């Protein structure tokens, strides 16, 4: 599993996190202060979270999956080349 997150440009405590599982599934998570909005137990399917998952099998959203992988790579580059420090505004 690999993960990348990026702080929002206009909201100092929110971030977007992409988690790419070893099987290729991708979770898109919106976080507040480093925690998933709605809670941290992403394994509880009954809980409400700001989290969506795109699966490789069956690959019903091939273009979305490819775009999310490209977004993951873009976030990595942004974090290296133009990091955003967490600060109170």
Secondary structure, 3 states (H helix, E strand, C coil): CEEEEEECCCCCCEEEEEEECCCCCEEEEEEECCEECCCCCCCCCCCCCCEEEECCCCCCCHHHHHHHHHHHHHHHHHHHHCCCCCCCC
